[in-house]
Amino acid sequence: MALRHLVLLKFKPEAAPAQVEAVVRAFHALPAQIDAVRGFESGTDVSPEGLAKGFTHAFLLTFADAESRDAYLPHPAHRAFVALLQPVLADVLVFDYESR
């Protein structure tokens, strides 16, 4: 079973569109920088239900196992990404699960 790492982001209201786009580009660059990432997809909320609670961007990373995810988290490229994200981040939700 693969391990999925779901990340939902809510940006600060004052975050400029260029800052948000820089974060999205940086997140998209991580799989090429970190071998542990087996799969990656992302998107923005398009639900008509209005239940996203301000979260606008979703990222789903796939890892072979928990050990691969654990190698990703302290990786220098991931840490650099987090440093870029923090000034514009209002909230984050991270949910890891083993796919069936």
Phi and psi restraints in degrees (range 20) as a CNS / XPLOR table:
assign (resid 1 and name C) (resid 2 and name N)
       (resid 2 and name CA) (resid 2 and name C) 1.0 -82.5 20.0 2
assign (resid 2 and name N) (resid 2 and name CA)
       (resid 2 and name C) (resid 3 and name N) 1.0 157.5 20.0 2
assign (resid 2 and name C) (resid 3 and name N)
       (resid 3 and name CA) (resid 3 and name C) 1.0 -103.6 20.0 2
assign (resid 3 and name N) (resid 3 and name CA)
       (resid 3 and name C) (resid 4 and name N) 1.0 126.6 20.0 2
assign (resid 3 and name C) (resid 4 and name N)
       (resid 4 and name CA) (resid 4 and name C) 1.0 -102.5 20.0 2
assign (resid 4 and name N) (resid 4 and name CA)
       (resid 4 and name C) (resid 5 and name N) 1.0 139.4 20.0 2
assign (resid 4 and name C) (resid 5 and name N)
       (resid 5 and name CA) (resid 5 and name C) 1.0 -123.7 20.0 2
assign (resid 5 and name N) (resid 5 and name CA)
       (resid 5 and name C) (resid 6 and name N) 1.0 100.6 20.0 2
assign (resid 5 and name C) (resid 6 and name N)
       (resid 6 and name CA) (resid 6 and name C) 1.0 -95.2 20.0 2
assign (resid 6 and name N) (resid 6 and name CA)
       (resid 6 and name C) (resid 7 and name N) 1.0 127.9 20.0 2
assign (resid 6 and name C) (resid 7 and name N)
       (resid 7 and name CA) (resid 7 and name C) 1.0 -124.5 20.0 2
assign (resid 7 and name N) (resid 7 and name CA)
       (resid 7 and name C) (resid 8 and name N) 1.0 122.8 20.0 2
assign (resid 7 and name C) (resid 8 and name N)
       (resid 8 and name CA) (resid 8 and name C) 1.0 -112.5 20.0 2
assign (resid 8 and name N) (resid 8 and name CA)
       (resid 8 and name C) (resid 9 and name N) 1.0 132.4 20.0 2
assign (resid 8 and name C) (resid 9 and name N)
       (resid 9 and name CA) (resid 9 and name C) 1.0 -117.6 20.0 2
assign (resid 9 and name N) (resid 9 and name CA)
       (resid 9 and name C) (resid 10 and name N) 1.0 140.0 20.0 2
assign (resid 9 and name C) (resid 10 and name N)
       (resid 10 and name CA) (resid 10 and name C) 1.0 -121.5 20.0 2
assign (resid 10 and name N) (resid 10 and name CA)
       (resid 10 and name C) (resid 11 and name N) 1.0 123.4 20.0 2
assign (resid 10 and name C) (resid 11 and name N)
       (resid 11 and name CA) (resid 11 and name C) 1.0 -94.3 20.0 2
assign (resid 11 and name N) (resid 11 and name CA)
       (resid 11 and name C) (resid 12 and name N) 1.0 152.7 20.0 2
assign (resid 11 and name C) (resid 12 and name N)
       (resid 12 and name CA) (resid 12 and name C) 1.0 -62.0 20.0 2
assign (resid 12 and name N) (resid 12 and name CA)
       (resid 12 and name C) (resid 13 and name N) 1.0 145.4 20.0 2
assign (resid 12 and name C) (resid 13 and name N)
       (resid 13 and name CA) (resid 13 and name C) 1.0 -58.1 20.0 2
assign (resid 13 and name N) (resid 13 and name CA)
       (resid 13 and name C) (resid 14 and name N) 1.0 -30.9 20.0 2
assign (resid 13 and name C) (resid 14 and name N)
       (resid 14 and name CA) (resid 14 and name C) 1.0 -84.5 20.0 2
assign (resid 14 and name N) (resid 14 and name CA)
       (resid 14 and name C) (resid 15 and name N) 1.0 -1.0 20.0 2
assign (resid 14 and name C) (resid 15 and name N)
       (resid 15 and name CA) (resid 15 and name C) 1.0 -66.0 20.0 2
assign (resid 15 and name N) (resid 15 and name CA)
       (resid 15 and name C) (resid 16 and name N) 1.0 125.3 20.0 2
assign (resid 15 and name C) (resid 16 and name N)
       (resid 16 and name CA) (resid 16 and name C) 1.0 -72.5 20.0 2
assign (resid 16 and name N) (resid 16 and name CA)
       (resid 16 and name C) (resid 17 and name N) 1.0 148.3 20.0 2
assign (resid 16 and name C) (resid 17 and name N)
       (resid 17 and name CA) (resid 17 and name C) 1.0 -53.2 20.0 2
assign (resid 17 and name N) (resid 17 and name CA)
       (resid 17 and name C) (resid 18 and name N) 1.0 -35.5 20.0 2
assign (resid 17 and name C) (resid 18 and name N)
       (resid 18 and name CA) (resid 18 and name C) 1.0 -66.0 20.0 2
assign (resid 18 and name N) (resid 18 and name CA)
       (resid 18 and name C) (resid 19 and name N) 1.0 -35.5 20.0 2
assign (resid 18 and name C) (resid 19 and name N)
       (resid 19 and name CA) (resid 19 and name C) 1.0 -68.2 20.0 2
assign (resid 19 and name N) (resid 19 and name CA)
       (resid 19 and name C) (resid 20 and name N) 1.0 -42.5 20.0 2
assign (resid 19 and name C) (resid 20 and name N)
       (resid 20 and name CA) (resid 20 and name C) 1.0 -62.9 20.0 2
assign (resid 20 and name N) (resid 20 and name CA)
       (resid 20 and name C) (resid 21 and name N) 1.0 -44.4 20.0 2
assign (resid 20 and name C) (resid 21 and name N)
       (resid 21 and name CA) (resid 21 and name C) 1.0 -63.3 20.0 2
assign (resid 21 and name N) (resid 21 and name CA)
       (resid 21 and name C) (resid 22 and name N) 1.0 -36.0 20.0 2
assign (resid 21 and name C) (resid 22 and name N)
       (resid 22 and name CA) (resid 22 and name C) 1.0 -64.2 20.0 2
assign (resid 22 and name N) (resid 22 and name CA)
       (resid 22 and name C) (resid 23 and name N) 1.0 -38.8 20.0 2
assign (resid 22 and name C) (resid 23 and name N)
       (resid 23 and name CA) (resid 23 and name C) 1.0 -65.4 20.0 2
assign (resid 23 and name N) (resid 23 and name CA)
       (resid 23 and name C) (resid 24 and name N) 1.0 -45.6 20.0 2
assign (resid 23 and name C) (resid 24 and name N)
       (resid 24 and name CA) (resid 24 and name C) 1.0 -60.8 20.0 2
assign (resid 24 and name N) (resid 24 and name CA)
       (resid 24 and name C) (resid 25 and name N) 1.0 -45.9 20.0 2
assign (resid 24 and name C) (resid 25 and name N)
       (resid 25 and name CA) (resid 25 and name C) 1.0 -60.7 20.0 2
assign (resid 25 and name N) (resid 25 and name CA)
       (resid 25 and name C) (resid 26 and name N) 1.0 -42.1 20.0 2
assign (resid 25 and name C) (resid 26 and name N)
       (resid 26 and name CA) (resid 26 and name C) 1.0 -65.5 20.0 2
assign (resid 26 and name N) (resid 26 and name CA)
       (resid 26 and name C) (resid 27 and name N) 1.0 -38.9 20.0 2
assign (resid 26 and name C) (resid 27 and name N)
       (resid 27 and name CA) (resid 27 and name C) 1.0 -65.3 20.0 2
assign (resid 27 and name N) (resid 27 and name CA)
       (resid 27 and name C) (resid 28 and name N) 1.0 -43.1 20.0 2
assign (resid 27 and name C) (resid 28 and name N)
       (resid 28 and name CA) (resid 28 and name C) 1.0 -63.0 20.0 2
assign (resid 28 and name N) (resid 28 and name CA)
       (resid 28 and name C) (resid 29 and name N) 1.0 -24.6 20.0 2
assign (resid 28 and name C) (resid 29 and name N)
       (resid 29 and name CA) (resid 29 and name C) 1.0 -79.7 20.0 2
assign (resid 29 and name N) (resid 29 and name CA)
       (resid 29 and name C) (resid 30 and name N) 1.0 -19.2 20.0 2
assign (resid 29 and name C) (resid 30 and name N)
       (resid 30 and name CA) (resid 30 and name C) 1.0 -59.0 20.0 2
assign (resid 30 and name N) (resid 30 and name CA)
       (resid 30 and name C) (resid 31 and name N) 1.0 -43.7 20.0 2
assign (resid 30 and name C) (resid 31 and name N)
       (resid 31 and name CA) (resid 31 and name C) 1.0 -57.9 20.0 2
assign (resid 31 and name N) (resid 31 and name CA)
       (resid 31 and name C) (resid 32 and name N) 1.0 -32.8 20.0 2
assign (resid 31 and name C) (resid 32 and name N)
       (resid 32 and name CA) (resid 32 and name C) 1.0 -74.5 20.0 2
assign (resid 32 and name N) (resid 32 and name CA)
       (resid 32 and name C) (resid 33 and name N) 1.0 -19.2 20.0 2
assign (resid 32 and name C) (resid 33 and name N)
       (resid 33 and name CA) (resid 33 and name C) 1.0 -98.2 20.0 2
assign (resid 33 and name N) (resid 33 and name CA)
       (resid 33 and name C) (resid 34 and name N) 1.0 -19.3 20.0 2
assign (resid 33 and name C) (resid 34 and name N)
       (resid 34 and name CA) (resid 34 and name C) 1.0 -127.6 20.0 2
assign (resid 34 and name N) (resid 34 and name CA)
       (resid 34 and name C) (resid 35 and name N) 1.0 108.8 20.0 2
assign (resid 34 and name C) (resid 35 and name N)
       (resid 35 and name CA) (resid 35 and name C) 1.0 -60.5 20.0 2
assign (resid 35 and name N) (resid 35 and name CA)
       (resid 35 and name C) (resid 36 and name N) 1.0 -25.0 20.0 2
assign (resid 35 and name C) (resid 36 and name N)
       (resid 36 and name CA) (resid 36 and name C) 1.0 -65.9 20.0 2
assign (resid 36 and name N) (resid 36 and name CA)
       (resid 36 and name C) (resid 37 and name N) 1.0 -21.8 20.0 2
assign (resid 36 and name C) (resid 37 and name N)
       (resid 37 and name CA) (resid 37 and name C) 1.0 -77.3 20.0 2
assign (resid 37 and name N) (resid 37 and name CA)
       (resid 37 and name C) (resid 38 and name N) 1.0 117.4 20.0 2
assign (resid 37 and name C) (resid 38 and name N)
       (resid 38 and name CA) (resid 38 and name C) 1.0 -93.2 20.0 2
assign (resid 38 and name N) (resid 38 and name CA)
       (resid 38 and name C) (resid 39 and name N) 1.0 -28.1 20.0 2
assign (resid 38 and name C) (resid 39 and name N)
       (resid 39 and name CA) (resid 39 and name C) 1.0 -151.7 20.0 2
assign (resid 39 and name N) (resid 39 and name CA)
       (resid 39 and name C) (resid 40 and name N) 1.0 154.6 20.0 2
assign (resid 39 and name C) (resid 40 and name N)
       (resid 40 and name CA) (resid 40 and name C) 1.0 -153.7 20.0 2
assign (resid 40 and name N) (resid 40 and name CA)
       (resid 40 and name C) (resid 41 and name N) 1.0 135.9 20.0 2
assign (resid 40 and name C) (resid 41 and name N)
       (resid 41 and name CA) (resid 41 and name C) 1.0 -150.4 20.0 2
assign (resid 41 and name N) (resid 41 and name CA)
       (resid 41 and name C) (resid 42 and name N) 1.0 159.2 20.0 2
assign (resid 41 and name C) (resid 42 and name N)
       (resid 42 and name CA) (resid 42 and name C) 1.0 -152.7 20.0 2
assign (resid 42 and name N) (resid 42 and name CA)
       (resid 42 and name C) (resid 43 and name N) 1.0 166.5 20.0 2
assign (resid 42 and name C) (resid 43 and name N)
       (resid 43 and name CA) (resid 43 and name C) 1.0 -175.2 20.0 2
assign (resid 43 and name N) (resid 43 and name CA)
       (resid 43 and name C) (resid 44 and name N) 1.0 172.8 20.0 2
assign (resid 43 and name C) (resid 44 and name N)
       (resid 44 and name CA) (resid 44 and name C) 1.0 -110.8 20.0 2
assign (resid 44 and name N) (resid 44 and name CA)
       (resid 44 and name C) (resid 45 and name N) 1.0 158.0 20.0 2
assign (resid 44 and name C) (resid 45 and name N)
       (resid 45 and name CA) (resid 45 and name C) 1.0 -64.2 20.0 2
assign (resid 45 and name N) (resid 45 and name CA)
       (resid 45 and name C) (resid 46 and name N) 1.0 127.3 20.0 2
assign (resid 45 and name C) (resid 46 and name N)
       (resid 46 and name CA) (resid 46 and name C) 1.0 -127.2 20.0 2
assign (resid 46 and name N) (resid 46 and name CA)
       (resid 46 and name C) (resid 47 and name N) 1.0 13.5 20.0 2
assign (resid 46 and name C) (resid 47 and name N)
       (resid 47 and name CA) (resid 47 and name C) 1.0 -70.7 20.0 2
assign (resid 47 and name N) (resid 47 and name CA)
       (resid 47 and name C) (resid 48 and name N) 1.0 134.8 20.0 2
assign (resid 47 and name C) (resid 48 and name N)
       (resid 48 and name CA) (resid 48 and name C) 1.0 -80.4 20.0 2
assign (resid 48 and name N) (resid 48 and name CA)
       (resid 48 and name C) (resid 49 and name N) 1.0 -4.7 20.0 2
assign (resid 48 and name C) (resid 49 and name N)
       (resid 49 and name CA) (resid 49 and name C) 1.0 -76.2 20.0 2
assign (resid 49 and name N) (resid 49 and name CA)
       (resid 49 and name C) (resid 50 and name N) 1.0 -23.2 20.0 2
assign (resid 49 and name C) (resid 50 and name N)
       (resid 50 and name CA) (resid 50 and name C) 1.0 69.9 20.0 2
assign (resid 50 and name N) (resid 50 and name CA)
       (resid 50 and name C) (resid 51 and name N) 1.0 32.0 20.0 2
assign (resid 50 and name C) (resid 51 and name N)
       (resid 51 and name CA) (resid 51 and name C) 1.0 -109.4 20.0 2
assign (resid 51 and name N) (resid 51 and name CA)
       (resid 51 and name C) (resid 52 and name N) 1.0 13.5 20.0 2
assign (resid 51 and name C) (resid 52 and name N)
       (resid 52 and name CA) (resid 52 and name C) 1.0 -75.6 20.0 2
assign (resid 52 and name N) (resid 52 and name CA)
       (resid 52 and name C) (resid 53 and name N) 1.0 -10.0 20.0 2
assign (resid 52 and name C) (resid 53 and name N)
       (resid 53 and name CA) (resid 53 and name C) 1.0 54.8 20.0 2
assign (resid 53 and name N) (resid 53 and name CA)
       (resid 53 and name C) (resid 54 and name N) 1.0 34.3 20.0 2
assign (resid 53 and name C) (resid 54 and name N)
       (resid 54 and name CA) (resid 54 and name C) 1.0 89.2 20.0 2
assign (resid 54 and name N) (resid 54 and name CA)
       (resid 54 and name C) (resid 55 and name N) 1.0 -7.6 20.0 2
assign (resid 54 and name C) (resid 55 and name N)
       (resid 55 and name CA) (resid 55 and name C) 1.0 -75.2 20.0 2
assign (resid 55 and name N) (resid 55 and name CA)
       (resid 55 and name C) (resid 56 and name N) 1.0 129.1 20.0 2
assign (resid 55 and name C) (resid 56 and name N)
       (resid 56 and name CA) (resid 56 and name C) 1.0 -114.4 20.0 2
assign (resid 56 and name N) (resid 56 and name CA)
       (resid 56 and name C) (resid 57 and name N) 1.0 -25.8 20.0 2
assign (resid 56 and name C) (resid 57 and name N)
       (resid 57 and name CA) (resid 57 and name C) 1.0 -125.3 20.0 2
assign (resid 57 and name N) (resid 57 and name CA)
       (resid 57 and name C) (resid 58 and name N) 1.0 135.4 20.0 2
assign (resid 57 and name C) (resid 58 and name N)
       (resid 58 and name CA) (resid 58 and name C) 1.0 -120.8 20.0 2
assign (resid 58 and name N) (resid 58 and name CA)
       (resid 58 and name C) (resid 59 and name N) 1.0 140.8 20.0 2
assign (resid 58 and name C) (resid 59 and name N)
       (resid 59 and name CA) (resid 59 and name C) 1.0 -134.0 20.0 2
assign (resid 59 and name N) (resid 59 and name CA)
       (resid 59 and name C) (resid 60 and name N) 1.0 131.3 20.0 2
assign (resid 59 and name C) (resid 60 and name N)
       (resid 60 and name CA) (resid 60 and name C) 1.0 -123.1 20.0 2
assign (resid 60 and name N) (resid 60 and name CA)
       (resid 60 and name C) (resid 61 and name N) 1.0 115.6 20.0 2
assign (resid 60 and name C) (resid 61 and name N)
       (resid 61 and name CA) (resid 61 and name C) 1.0 -107.3 20.0 2
assign (resid 61 and name N) (resid 61 and name CA)
       (resid 61 and name C) (resid 62 and name N) 1.0 142.9 20.0 2
assign (resid 61 and name C) (resid 62 and name N)
       (resid 62 and name CA) (resid 62 and name C) 1.0 -114.6 20.0 2
assign (resid 62 and name N) (resid 62 and name CA)
       (resid 62 and name C) (resid 63 and name N) 1.0 133.9 20.0 2
assign (resid 62 and name C) (resid 63 and name N)
       (resid 63 and name CA) (resid 63 and name C) 1.0 -124.0 20.0 2
assign (resid 63 and name N) (resid 63 and name CA)
       (resid 63 and name C) (resid 64 and name N) 1.0 155.2 20.0 2
assign (resid 63 and name C) (resid 64 and name N)
       (resid 64 and name CA) (resid 64 and name C) 1.0 -64.2 20.0 2
assign (resid 64 and name N) (resid 64 and name CA)
       (resid 64 and name C) (resid 65 and name N) 1.0 -35.5 20.0 2
assign (resid 64 and name C) (resid 65 and name N)
       (resid 65 and name CA) (resid 65 and name C) 1.0 -166.3 20.0 2
assign (resid 65 and name N) (resid 65 and name CA)
       (resid 65 and name C) (resid 66 and name N) 1.0 177.7 20.0 2
assign (resid 65 and name C) (resid 66 and name N)
       (resid 66 and name CA) (resid 66 and name C) 1.0 -62.3 20.0 2
assign (resid 66 and name N) (resid 66 and name CA)
       (resid 66 and name C) (resid 67 and name N) 1.0 -34.8 20.0 2
assign (resid 66 and name C) (resid 67 and name N)
       (resid 67 and name CA) (resid 67 and name C) 1.0 -62.9 20.0 2
assign (resid 67 and name N) (resid 67 and name CA)
       (resid 67 and name C) (resid 68 and name N) 1.0 -38.1 20.0 2
assign (resid 67 and name C) (resid 68 and name N)
       (resid 68 and name CA) (resid 68 and name C) 1.0 -65.9 20.0 2
assign (resid 68 and name N) (resid 68 and name CA)
       (resid 68 and name C) (resid 69 and name N) 1.0 -43.0 20.0 2
assign (resid 68 and name C) (resid 69 and name N)
       (resid 69 and name CA) (resid 69 and name C) 1.0 -61.2 20.0 2
assign (resid 69 and name N) (resid 69 and name CA)
       (resid 69 and name C) (resid 70 and name N) 1.0 -40.7 20.0 2
assign (resid 69 and name C) (resid 70 and name N)
       (resid 70 and name CA) (resid 70 and name C) 1.0 -66.1 20.0 2
assign (resid 70 and name N) (resid 70 and name CA)
       (resid 70 and name C) (resid 71 and name N) 1.0 -28.0 20.0 2
assign (resid 70 and name C) (resid 71 and name N)
       (resid 71 and name CA) (resid 71 and name C) 1.0 -76.0 20.0 2
assign (resid 71 and name N) (resid 71 and name CA)
       (resid 71 and name C) (resid 72 and name N) 1.0 -31.7 20.0 2
assign (resid 71 and name C) (resid 72 and name N)
       (resid 72 and name CA) (resid 72 and name C) 1.0 -67.6 20.0 2
assign (resid 72 and name N) (resid 72 and name CA)
       (resid 72 and name C) (resid 73 and name N) 1.0 -44.1 20.0 2
assign (resid 72 and name C) (resid 73 and name N)
       (resid 73 and name CA) (resid 73 and name C) 1.0 -56.8 20.0 2
assign (resid 73 and name N) (resid 73 and name CA)
       (resid 73 and name C) (resid 74 and name N) 1.0 -47.5 20.0 2
assign (resid 73 and name C) (resid 74 and name N)
       (resid 74 and name CA) (resid 74 and name C) 1.0 -88.8 20.0 2
assign (resid 74 and name N) (resid 74 and name CA)
       (resid 74 and name C) (resid 75 and name N) 1.0 3.0 20.0 2
assign (resid 74 and name C) (resid 75 and name N)
       (resid 75 and name CA) (resid 75 and name C) 1.0 -58.5 20.0 2
assign (resid 75 and name N) (resid 75 and name CA)
       (resid 75 and name C) (resid 76 and name N) 1.0 139.2 20.0 2
assign (resid 75 and name C) (resid 76 and name N)
       (resid 76 and name CA) (resid 76 and name C) 1.0 -56.0 20.0 2
assign (resid 76 and name N) (resid 76 and name CA)
       (resid 76 and name C) (resid 77 and name N) 1.0 -35.6 20.0 2
assign (resid 76 and name C) (resid 77 and name N)
       (resid 77 and name CA) (resid 77 and name C) 1.0 -67.4 20.0 2
assign (resid 77 and name N) (resid 77 and name CA)
       (resid 77 and name C) (resid 78 and name N) 1.0 -38.2 20.0 2
assign (resid 77 and name C) (resid 78 and name N)
       (resid 78 and name CA) (resid 78 and name C) 1.0 -68.7 20.0 2
assign (resid 78 and name N) (resid 78 and name CA)
       (resid 78 and name C) (resid 79 and name N) 1.0 -41.5 20.0 2
assign (resid 78 and name C) (resid 79 and name N)
       (resid 79 and name CA) (resid 79 and name C) 1.0 -63.2 20.0 2
assign (resid 79 and name N) (resid 79 and name CA)
       (resid 79 and name C) (resid 80 and name N) 1.0 -38.6 20.0 2
assign (resid 79 and name C) (resid 80 and name N)
       (resid 80 and name CA) (resid 80 and name C) 1.0 -64.8 20.0 2
assign (resid 80 and name N) (resid 80 and name CA)
       (resid 80 and name C) (resid 81 and name N) 1.0 -39.3 20.0 2
assign (resid 80 and name C) (resid 81 and name N)
       (resid 81 and name CA) (resid 81 and name C) 1.0 -61.8 20.0 2
assign (resid 81 and name N) (resid 81 and name CA)
       (resid 81 and name C) (resid 82 and name N) 1.0 -46.4 20.0 2
assign (resid 81 and name C) (resid 82 and name N)
       (resid 82 and name CA) (resid 82 and name C) 1.0 -59.8 20.0 2
assign (resid 82 and name N) (resid 82 and name CA)
       (resid 82 and name C) (resid 83 and name N) 1.0 -39.7 20.0 2
assign (resid 82 and name C) (resid 83 and name N)
       (resid 83 and name CA) (resid 83 and name C) 1.0 -63.5 20.0 2
assign (resid 83 and name N) (resid 83 and name CA)
       (resid 83 and name C) (resid 84 and name N) 1.0 -37.4 20.0 2
assign (resid 83 and name C) (resid 84 and name N)
       (resid 84 and name CA) (resid 84 and name C) 1.0 -68.3 20.0 2
assign (resid 84 and name N) (resid 84 and name CA)
       (resid 84 and name C) (resid 85 and name N) 1.0 -38.6 20.0 2
assign (resid 84 and name C) (resid 85 and name N)
       (resid 85 and name CA) (resid 85 and name C) 1.0 -71.8 20.0 2
assign (resid 85 and name N) (resid 85 and name CA)
       (resid 85 and name C) (resid 86 and name N) 1.0 -41.6 20.0 2
assign (resid 85 and name C) (resid 86 and name N)
       (resid 86 and name CA) (resid 86 and name C) 1.0 -51.3 20.0 2
assign (resid 86 and name N) (resid 86 and name CA)
       (resid 86 and name C) (resid 87 and name N) 1.0 -43.1 20.0 2
assign (resid 86 and name C) (resid 87 and name N)
       (resid 87 and name CA) (resid 87 and name C) 1.0 -64.1 20.0 2
assign (resid 87 and name N) (resid 87 and name CA)
       (resid 87 and name C) (resid 88 and name N) 1.0 -22.2 20.0 2
assign (resid 87 and name C) (resid 88 and name N)
       (resid 88 and name CA) (resid 88 and name C) 1.0 -111.5 20.0 2
assign (resid 88 and name N) (resid 88 and name CA)
       (resid 88 and name C) (resid 89 and name N) 1.0 2.1 20.0 2
assign (resid 88 and name C) (resid 89 and name N)
       (resid 89 and name CA) (resid 89 and name C) 1.0 -86.6 20.0 2
assign (resid 89 and name N) (resid 89 and name CA)
       (resid 89 and name C) (resid 90 and name N) 1.0 125.2 20.0 2
assign (resid 89 and name C) (resid 90 and name N)
       (resid 90 and name CA) (resid 90 and name C) 1.0 -92.1 20.0 2
assign (resid 90 and name N) (resid 90 and name CA)
       (resid 90 and name C) (resid 91 and name N) 1.0 -38.6 20.0 2
assign (resid 90 and name C) (resid 91 and name N)
       (resid 91 and name CA) (resid 91 and name C) 1.0 -162.8 20.0 2
assign (resid 91 and name N) (resid 91 and name CA)
       (resid 91 and name C) (resid 92 and name N) 1.0 156.3 20.0 2
assign (resid 91 and name C) (resid 92 and name N)
       (resid 92 and name CA) (resid 92 and name C) 1.0 -140.8 20.0 2
assign (resid 92 and name N) (resid 92 and name CA)
       (resid 92 and name C) (resid 93 and name N) 1.0 145.5 20.0 2
assign (resid 92 and name C) (resid 93 and name N)
       (resid 93 and name CA) (resid 93 and name C) 1.0 -127.3 20.0 2
assign (resid 93 and name N) (resid 93 and name CA)
       (resid 93 and name C) (resid 94 and name N) 1.0 125.7 20.0 2
assign (resid 93 and name C) (resid 94 and name N)
       (resid 94 and name CA) (resid 94 and name C) 1.0 -120.5 20.0 2
assign (resid 94 and name N) (resid 94 and name CA)
       (resid 94 and name C) (resid 95 and name N) 1.0 131.0 20.0 2
assign (resid 94 and name C) (resid 95 and name N)
       (resid 95 and name CA) (resid 95 and name C) 1.0 -138.6 20.0 2
assign (resid 95 and name N) (resid 95 and name CA)
       (resid 95 and name C) (resid 96 and name N) 1.0 116.7 20.0 2
assign (resid 95 and name C) (resid 96 and name N)
       (resid 96 and name CA) (resid 96 and name C) 1.0 -105.5 20.0 2
assign (resid 96 and name N) (resid 96 and name CA)
       (resid 96 and name C) (resid 97 and name N) 1.0 139.0 20.0 2
assign (resid 96 and name C) (resid 97 and name N)
       (resid 97 and name CA) (resid 97 and name C) 1.0 -150.4 20.0 2
assign (resid 97 and name N) (resid 97 and name CA)
       (resid 97 and name C) (resid 98 and name N) 1.0 154.5 20.0 2
assign (resid 97 and name C) (resid 98 and name N)
       (resid 98 and name CA) (resid 98 and name C) 1.0 -90.1 20.0 2
assign (resid 98 and name N) (resid 98 and name CA)
       (resid 98 and name C) (resid 99 and name N) 1.0 124.3 20.0 2
assign (resid 98 and name C) (resid 99 and name N)
       (resid 99 and name CA) (resid 99 and name C) 1.0 -76.4 20.0 2
assign (resid 99 and name N) (resid 99 and name CA)
       (resid 99 and name C) (resid 100 and name N) 1.0 152.6 20.0 2
